[in-house]
């Protein structure tokens, strides 16, 4: 699951590992994972892809949808 290179936007590798684990388990959405690690959604997608993790596009359930909407509203 670990990548051989560190992503320059992520400072806390322990938080990144925890966040990736939560994402893989389906506990958090892509948007929430990005928010937890302090990167954009697109950067998080790249981090996950580099780690060999399949990115789930779109909300998987109502909670994911609400997280995505909340994250989007925070960008304003």
Biopython code that builds the backbone (N, CA, C, O; Angstrom):
import numpy as np
from Bio.PDB.StructureBuilder import StructureBuilder

atoms = [
    (1, "UNK", "N", (0.824, -1.197, 0.000)),
    (1, "UNK", "CA", (0.000, 0.000, 0.000)),
    (1, "UNK", "C", (0.861, 1.250, 0.000)),
    (1, "UNK", "O", (0.409, 2.296, -0.467)),
    (2, "UNK", "N", (2.047, 1.184, 0.491)),
    (2, "UNK", "CA", (2.911, 2.363, 0.548)),
    (2, "UNK", "C", (3.525, 2.641, -0.812)),
    (2, "UNK", "O", (3.783, 1.730, -1.599)),
    (3, "UNK", "N", (3.748, 3.902, -1.065)),
    (3, "UNK", "CA", (4.408, 4.270, -2.309)),
    (3, "UNK", "C", (5.894, 4.425, -2.049)),
    (3, "UNK", "O", (6.317, 4.590, -0.905)),
    (4, "UNK", "N", (6.690, 4.371, -3.112)),
    (4, "UNK", "CA", (8.128, 4.484, -2.947)),
    (4, "UNK", "C", (8.595, 5.930, -2.958)),
    (4, "UNK", "O", (9.787, 6.197, -2.802)),
    (5, "UNK", "N", (7.681, 6.852, -3.137)),
    (5, "UNK", "CA", (8.059, 8.261, -3.076)),
    (5, "UNK", "C", (7.017, 9.023, -2.269)),
    (5, "UNK", "O", (5.832, 8.687, -2.282)),
    (6, "UNK", "N", (7.460, 10.015, -1.594)),
    (6, "UNK", "CA", (6.596, 10.809, -0.730)),
    (6, "UNK", "C", (5.945, 11.915, -1.537)),
    (6, "UNK", "O", (6.609, 12.577, -2.335)),
    (7, "UNK", "N", (4.669, 12.118, -1.341)),
    (7, "UNK", "CA", (3.953, 13.173, -2.040)),
    (7, "UNK", "C", (4.291, 14.500, -1.377)),
    (7, "UNK", "O", (4.153, 14.633, -0.161)),
    (8, "UNK", "N", (4.734, 15.492, -2.161)),
    (8, "UNK", "CA", (5.245, 16.739, -1.568)),
    (8, "UNK", "C", (4.221, 17.533, -0.775)),
    (8, "UNK", "O", (4.609, 18.310, 0.097)),
    (9, "UNK", "N", (2.916, 17.372, -1.044)),
    (9, "UNK", "CA", (1.917, 18.172, -0.339)),
    (9, "UNK", "C", (1.547, 17.603, 1.028)),
    (9, "UNK", "O", (0.899, 18.290, 1.817)),
    (10, "UNK", "N", (1.942, 16.366, 1.326)),
    (10, "UNK", "CA", (1.548, 15.727, 2.570)),
    (10, "UNK", "C", (2.718, 15.739, 3.549)),
    (10, "UNK", "O", (3.785, 15.195, 3.264)),
    (11, "UNK", "N", (2.507, 16.367, 4.707)),
    (11, "UNK", "CA", (3.569, 16.494, 5.710)),
    (11, "UNK", "C", (3.564, 15.351, 6.731)),
    (11, "UNK", "O", (4.624, 14.951, 7.211)),
    (12, "UNK", "N", (2.399, 14.832, 7.063)),
    (12, "UNK", "CA", (2.267, 13.838, 8.137)),
    (12, "UNK", "C", (1.984, 12.461, 7.541)),
    (12, "UNK", "O", (0.848, 12.163, 7.174)),
    (13, "UNK", "N", (3.014, 11.627, 7.447)),
    (13, "UNK", "CA", (2.840, 10.318, 6.817)),
    (13, "UNK", "C", (1.957, 9.389, 7.647)),
    (13, "UNK", "O", (1.260, 8.542, 7.089)),
    (14, "UNK", "N", (1.978, 9.536, 8.959)),
    (14, "UNK", "CA", (1.112, 8.708, 9.804)),
    (14, "UNK", "C", (-0.355, 9.045, 9.546)),
    (14, "UNK", "O", (-1.187, 8.146, 9.429)),
    (15, "UNK", "N", (-0.671, 10.331, 9.457)),
    (15, "UNK", "CA", (-2.048, 10.746, 9.158)),
    (15, "UNK", "C", (-2.451, 10.265, 7.769)),
    (15, "UNK", "O", (-3.589, 9.840, 7.566)),
    (16, "UNK", "N", (-1.533, 10.329, 6.817)),
    (16, "UNK", "CA", (-1.821, 9.855, 5.465)),
    (16, "UNK", "C", (-2.121, 8.365, 5.475)),
    (16, "UNK", "O", (-3.075, 7.929, 4.831)),
    (17, "UNK", "N", (-1.334, 7.578, 6.185)),
    (17, "UNK", "CA", (-1.553, 6.134, 6.258)),
    (17, "UNK", "C", (-2.904, 5.815, 6.892)),
    (17, "UNK", "O", (-3.628, 4.943, 6.411)),
    (18, "UNK", "N", (-3.241, 6.515, 7.963)),
    (18, "UNK", "CA", (-4.532, 6.314, 8.621)),
    (18, "UNK", "C", (-5.674, 6.679, 7.684)),
    (18, "UNK", "O", (-6.670, 5.961, 7.590)),
    (19, "UNK", "N", (-5.518, 7.793, 7.000)),
    (19, "UNK", "CA", (-6.555, 8.261, 6.081)),
    (19, "UNK", "C", (-6.742, 7.274, 4.933)),
    (19, "UNK", "O", (-7.872, 6.958, 4.559)),
    (20, "UNK", "N", (-5.642, 6.791, 4.378)),
    (20, "UNK", "CA", (-5.746, 5.809, 3.292)),
    (20, "UNK", "C", (-6.450, 4.555, 3.797)),
    (20, "UNK", "O", (-7.287, 3.990, 3.093)),
    (21, "UNK", "N", (-6.121, 4.119, 5.001)),
    (21, "UNK", "CA", (-6.788, 2.953, 5.573)),
    (21, "UNK", "C", (-8.285, 3.157, 5.713)),
    (21, "UNK", "O", (-9.069, 2.270, 5.375)),
    (22, "UNK", "N", (-8.686, 4.309, 6.204)),
    (22, "UNK", "CA", (-10.109, 4.622, 6.346)),
    (22, "UNK", "C", (-10.795, 4.658, 4.991)),
    (22, "UNK", "O", (-11.927, 4.196, 4.848)),
    (23, "UNK", "N", (-10.105, 5.209, 3.997)),
    (23, "UNK", "CA", (-10.669, 5.270, 2.647)),
    (23, "UNK", "C", (-10.849, 3.862, 2.073)),
    (23, "UNK", "O", (-11.899, 3.541, 1.517)),
    (24, "UNK", "N", (-9.822, 3.030, 2.212)),
    (24, "UNK", "CA", (-9.887, 1.663, 1.694)),
    (24, "UNK", "C", (-11.025, 0.888, 2.350)),
    (24, "UNK", "O", (-11.706, 0.108, 1.685)),
    (25, "UNK", "N", (-11.233, 1.094, 3.640)),
    (25, "UNK", "CA", (-12.308, 0.414, 4.362)),
    (25, "UNK", "C", (-13.689, 0.985, 4.045)),
    (25, "UNK", "O", (-14.705, 0.427, 4.460)),
    (26, "UNK", "N", (-13.725, 2.097, 3.311)),
    (26, "UNK", "CA", (-15.000, 2.713, 2.970)),
    (26, "UNK", "C", (-15.573, 3.564, 4.071)),
    (26, "UNK", "O", (-16.749, 3.924, 4.033)),
    (27, "UNK", "N", (-14.751, 3.895, 5.063)),
    (27, "UNK", "CA", (-15.211, 4.696, 6.193)),
    (27, "UNK", "C", (-15.307, 6.187, 5.865)),
    (27, "UNK", "O", (-16.098, 6.909, 6.473)),
    (28, "UNK", "N", (-14.503, 6.648, 4.905)),
    (28, "UNK", "CA", (-14.531, 8.053, 4.505)),
    (28, "UNK", "C", (-14.517, 8.150, 2.982)),
    (28, "UNK", "O", (-14.088, 7.229, 2.288)),
    (29, "UNK", "N", (-14.988, 9.267, 2.490)),
    (29, "UNK", "CA", (-15.031, 9.523, 1.056)),
    (29, "UNK", "C", (-13.703, 10.098, 0.572)),
    (29, "UNK", "O", (-12.826, 10.426, 1.372)),
    (30, "UNK", "N", (-13.571, 10.213, -0.727)),
    (30, "UNK", "CA", (-12.379, 10.815, -1.319)),
    (30, "UNK", "C", (-12.226, 12.261, -0.848)),
    (30, "UNK", "O", (-11.125, 12.691, -0.503)),
    (31, "UNK", "N", (-13.320, 13.003, -0.834)),
    (31, "UNK", "CA", (-13.279, 14.394, -0.373)),
    (31, "UNK", "C", (-12.848, 14.511, 1.080)),
    (31, "UNK", "O", (-12.061, 15.391, 1.429)),
    (32, "UNK", "N", (-13.359, 13.628, 1.923)),
    (32, "UNK", "CA", (-12.993, 13.647, 3.352)),
    (32, "UNK", "C", (-11.532, 13.243, 3.528)),
    (32, "UNK", "O", (-10.842, 13.790, 4.388)),
    (33, "UNK", "N", (-11.055, 12.296, 2.726)),
    (33, "UNK", "CA", (-9.653, 11.892, 2.783)),
    (33, "UNK", "C", (-8.752, 13.068, 2.417)),
    (33, "UNK", "O", (-7.729, 13.302, 3.061)),
    (34, "UNK", "N", (-9.135, 13.794, 1.391)),
    (34, "UNK", "CA", (-8.359, 14.966, 0.982)),
    (34, "UNK", "C", (-8.346, 16.014, 2.089)),
    (34, "UNK", "O", (-7.306, 16.596, 2.396)),
    (35, "UNK", "N", (-9.501, 16.244, 2.676)),
    (35, "UNK", "CA", (-9.614, 17.233, 3.755)),
    (35, "UNK", "C", (-8.732, 16.850, 4.944)),
    (35, "UNK", "O", (-8.053, 17.705, 5.512)),
    (36, "UNK", "N", (-8.740, 15.571, 5.322)),
    (36, "UNK", "CA", (-7.944, 15.108, 6.469)),
    (36, "UNK", "C", (-6.452, 15.277, 6.249)),
    (36, "UNK", "O", (-5.711, 15.522, 7.202)),
    (37, "UNK", "N", (-5.997, 15.150, 5.002)),
    (37, "UNK", "CA", (-4.563, 15.215, 4.720)),
    (37, "UNK", "C", (-4.117, 16.586, 4.238)),
    (37, "UNK", "O", (-2.924, 16.817, 4.044)),
    (38, "UNK", "N", (-5.066, 17.498, 4.041)),
    (38, "UNK", "CA", (-4.709, 18.859, 3.654)),
    (38, "UNK", "C", (-4.300, 19.017, 2.204)),
    (38, "UNK", "O", (-3.502, 19.893, 1.869)),
    (39, "UNK", "N", (-4.845, 18.168, 1.340)),
    (39, "UNK", "CA", (-4.572, 18.272, -0.094)),
    (39, "UNK", "C", (-5.897, 18.398, -0.837)),
    (39, "UNK", "O", (-6.966, 18.226, -0.252)),
    (40, "UNK", "N", (-5.817, 18.697, -2.119)),
    (40, "UNK", "CA", (-7.044, 18.779, -2.910)),
    (40, "UNK", "C", (-7.554, 17.376, -3.217)),
    (40, "UNK", "O", (-6.834, 16.389, -3.066)),
    (41, "UNK", "N", (-8.787, 17.310, -3.641)),
    (41, "UNK", "CA", (-9.391, 16.035, -4.030)),
    (41, "UNK", "C", (-8.581, 15.383, -5.142)),
    (41, "UNK", "O", (-8.393, 14.167, -5.145)),
    (42, "UNK", "N", (-8.104, 16.185, -6.081)),
    (42, "UNK", "CA", (-7.360, 15.668, -7.226)),
    (42, "UNK", "C", (-5.982, 15.159, -6.796)),
    (42, "UNK", "O", (-5.489, 14.159, -7.318)),
    (43, "UNK", "N", (-5.369, 15.859, -5.841)),
    (43, "UNK", "CA", (-4.090, 15.388, -5.308)),
    (43, "UNK", "C", (-4.274, 14.079, -4.539)),
    (43, "UNK", "O", (-3.438, 13.180, -4.626)),
    (44, "UNK", "N", (-5.373, 13.977, -3.787)),
    (44, "UNK", "CA", (-5.652, 12.748, -3.047)),
    (44, "UNK", "C", (-5.889, 11.597, -4.009)),
    (44, "UNK", "O", (-5.435, 10.479, -3.765)),
    (45, "UNK", "N", (-6.587, 11.857, -5.085)),
    (45, "UNK", "CA", (-6.826, 10.830, -6.099)),
    (45, "UNK", "C", (-5.485, 10.337, -6.666)),
    (45, "UNK", "O", (-5.296, 9.137, -6.865)),
    (46, "UNK", "N", (-4.577, 11.250, -6.918)),
    (46, "UNK", "CA", (-3.248, 10.898, -7.427)),
    (46, "UNK", "C", (-2.462, 10.079, -6.395)),
    (46, "UNK", "O", (-1.811, 9.096, -6.748)),
    (47, "UNK", "N", (-2.525, 10.482, -5.132)),
    (47, "UNK", "CA", (-1.831, 9.758, -4.059)),
    (47, "UNK", "C", (-2.342, 8.326, -3.990)),
    (47, "UNK", "O", (-1.555, 7.382, -3.909)),
    (48, "UNK", "N", (-3.661, 8.168, -4.023)),
    (48, "UNK", "CA", (-4.245, 6.824, -3.952)),
    (48, "UNK", "C", (-3.857, 5.987, -5.165)),
    (48, "UNK", "O", (-3.519, 4.810, -5.030)),
    (49, "UNK", "N", (-3.904, 6.584, -6.332)),
    (49, "UNK", "CA", (-3.529, 5.866, -7.549)),
    (49, "UNK", "C", (-2.069, 5.422, -7.496)),
    (49, "UNK", "O", (-1.747, 4.293, -7.868)),
    (50, "UNK", "N", (-1.189, 6.308, -7.034)),
    (50, "UNK", "CA", (0.233, 5.969, -6.910)),
    (50, "UNK", "C", (0.452, 4.836, -5.917)),
    (50, "UNK", "O", (1.411, 4.075, -6.042)),
    (51, "UNK", "N", (-0.435, 4.721, -4.929)),
    (51, "UNK", "CA", (-0.329, 3.659, -3.929)),
    (51, "UNK", "C", (-0.997, 2.365, -4.402)),
    (51, "UNK", "O", (-1.014, 1.369, -3.679)),
    (52, "UNK", "N", (-1.548, 2.388, -5.624)),
    (52, "UNK", "CA", (-2.182, 1.189, -6.169)),
    (52, "UNK", "C", (-3.583, 0.944, -5.647)),
    (52, "UNK", "O", (-4.076, -0.183, -5.697)),
    (53, "UNK", "N", (-4.229, 1.984, -5.148)),
    (53, "UNK", "CA", (-5.569, 1.865, -4.588)),
    (53, "UNK", "C", (-6.580, 2.358, -5.611)),
    (53, "UNK", "O", (-6.449, 3.453, -6.157)),
    (54, "UNK", "N", (-7.582, 1.540, -5.860)),
    (54, "UNK", "CA", (-8.628, 1.923, -6.807)),
    (54, "UNK", "C", (-9.454, 3.063, -6.218)),
    (54, "UNK", "O", (-9.957, 2.976, -5.097)),
    (55, "UNK", "N", (-9.580, 4.116, -6.990)),
    (55, "UNK", "CA", (-10.325, 5.291, -6.545)),
    (55, "UNK", "C", (-11.805, 5.071, -6.846)),
    (55, "UNK", "O", (-12.192, 4.745, -7.968)),
    (56, "UNK", "N", (-12.622, 5.262, -5.803)),
    (56, "UNK", "CA", (-14.074, 5.165, -5.971)),
    (56, "UNK", "C", (-14.590, 6.545, -6.357)),
    (56, "UNK", "O", (-14.501, 7.488, -5.570)),
    (57, "UNK", "N", (-15.120, 6.662, -7.547)),
    (57, "UNK", "CA", (-15.628, 7.950, -8.007)),
    (57, "UNK", "C", (-17.105, 8.069, -7.680)),
    (57, "UNK", "O", (-17.885, 7.139, -7.884)),
    (58, "UNK", "N", (-17.461, 9.215, -7.178)),
    (58, "UNK", "CA", (-18.853, 9.462, -6.818)),
    (58, "UNK", "C", (-19.172, 8.894, -5.448)),
    (58, "UNK", "O", (-18.515, 7.963, -4.984)),
    (59, "UNK", "N", (-20.175, 9.452, -4.807)),
    (59, "UNK", "CA", (-20.572, 8.980, -3.487)),
    (59, "UNK", "C", (-21.096, 7.553, -3.555)),
    (59, "UNK", "O", (-21.825, 7.194, -4.480)),
    (60, "UNK", "N", (-20.724, 6.746, -2.575)),
    (60, "UNK", "CA", (-21.138, 5.349, -2.525)),
    (60, "UNK", "C", (-22.422, 5.166, -1.707)),
    (60, "UNK", "O", (-23.092, 4.139, -1.815)),
    (61, "UNK", "N", (-22.753, 6.162, -0.899)),
    (61, "UNK", "CA", (-23.972, 6.104, -0.087)),
    (61, "UNK", "C", (-24.349, 7.530, 0.319)),
    (61, "UNK", "O", (-23.668, 8.489, -0.044)),
    (62, "UNK", "N", (-25.425, 7.656, 1.066)),
    (62, "UNK", "CA", (-25.906, 8.985, 1.459)),
    (62, "UNK", "C", (-24.877, 9.749, 2.308)),
    (62, "UNK", "O", (-24.695, 10.952, 2.126)),
    (63, "UNK", "N", (-24.215, 9.056, 3.224)),
    (63, "UNK", "CA", (-23.202, 9.719, 4.063)),
    (63, "UNK", "C", (-22.068, 10.269, 3.201)),
    (63, "UNK", "O", (-21.593, 11.381, 3.432)),
    (64, "UNK", "N", (-21.635, 9.489, 2.207)),
    (64, "UNK", "CA", (-20.591, 9.965, 1.297)),
    (64, "UNK", "C", (-21.056, 11.211, 0.545)),
    (64, "UNK", "O", (-20.298, 12.165, 0.373)),
    (65, "UNK", "N", (-22.307, 11.187, 0.101)),
    (65, "UNK", "CA", (-22.863, 12.334, -0.619)),
    (65, "UNK", "C", (-22.852, 13.573, 0.271)),
    (65, "UNK", "O", (-22.463, 14.655, -0.167)),
    (66, "UNK", "N", (-23.278, 13.411, 1.515)),
    (66, "UNK", "CA", (-23.292, 14.540, 2.446)),
    (66, "UNK", "C", (-21.875, 15.059, 2.709)),
    (66, "UNK", "O", (-21.662, 16.268, 2.794)),
    (67, "UNK", "N", (-20.907, 14.143, 2.837)),
    (67, "UNK", "CA", (-19.507, 14.556, 3.024)),
    (67, "UNK", "C", (-19.011, 15.353, 1.824)),
    (67, "UNK", "O", (-18.350, 16.379, 1.988)),
    (68, "UNK", "N", (-19.325, 14.886, 0.624)),
    (68, "UNK", "CA", (-18.888, 15.572, -0.593)),
    (68, "UNK", "C", (-19.511, 16.965, -0.679)),
    (68, "UNK", "O", (-18.832, 17.927, -1.038)),
    (69, "UNK", "N", (-20.791, 17.078, -0.354)),
    (69, "UNK", "CA", (-21.468, 18.379, -0.385)),
    (69, "UNK", "C", (-20.863, 19.307, 0.657)),
    (69, "UNK", "O", (-20.619, 20.481, 0.377)),
    (70, "UNK", "N", (-20.619, 18.790, 1.852)),
    (70, "UNK", "CA", (-20.023, 19.596, 2.924)),
    (70, "UNK", "C", (-18.637, 20.097, 2.522)),
    (70, "UNK", "O", (-18.309, 21.263, 2.739)),
    (71, "UNK", "N", (-17.837, 19.227, 1.943)),
    (71, "UNK", "CA", (-16.501, 19.616, 1.494)),
    (71, "UNK", "C", (-16.581, 20.669, 0.406)),
    (71, "UNK", "O", (-15.813, 21.632, 0.409)),
    (72, "UNK", "N", (-17.511, 20.488, -0.526)),
    (72, "UNK", "CA", (-17.672, 21.461, -1.621)),
    (72, "UNK", "C", (-18.102, 22.820, -1.077)),
    (72, "UNK", "O", (-17.620, 23.853, -1.542)),
    (73, "UNK", "N", (-18.995, 22.830, -0.107)),
    (73, "UNK", "CA", (-19.463, 24.092, 0.464)),
    (73, "UNK", "C", (-18.350, 24.799, 1.230)),
    (73, "UNK", "O", (-18.319, 26.029, 1.284)),
    (74, "UNK", "N", (-17.434, 24.031, 1.824)),
    (74, "UNK", "CA", (-16.309, 24.624, 2.549)),
    (74, "UNK", "C", (-15.326, 25.331, 1.608)),
    (74, "UNK", "O", (-14.541, 26.168, 2.051)),
    (75, "UNK", "N", (-15.368, 25.001, 0.331)),
    (75, "UNK", "CA", (-14.455, 25.613, -0.636)),
    (75, "UNK", "C", (-14.865, 27.038, -0.987)),
    (75, "UNK", "O", (-14.051, 27.804, -1.502)),
    (76, "UNK", "N", (-16.103, 27.400, -0.718)),
    (76, "UNK", "CA", (-16.599, 28.734, -1.069)),
    (76, "UNK", "C", (-15.999, 29.818, -0.218)),
    (76, "UNK", "O", (-16.321, 30.992, -0.396)),
]
sb = StructureBuilder()
sb.init_structure("model")
sb.init_model(0)
sb.init_chain("A")
sb.init_seg("    ")
for serial, (resi, resn, name, xyz) in enumerate(atoms, 1):
    if name == "N":
        sb.init_residue(resn, " ", resi, " ")
    sb.init_atom(name, np.array(xyz, "f"), 0.0, 1.0, " ", f" {name:<3s}", serial, name[0])
structure = sb.get_structure()
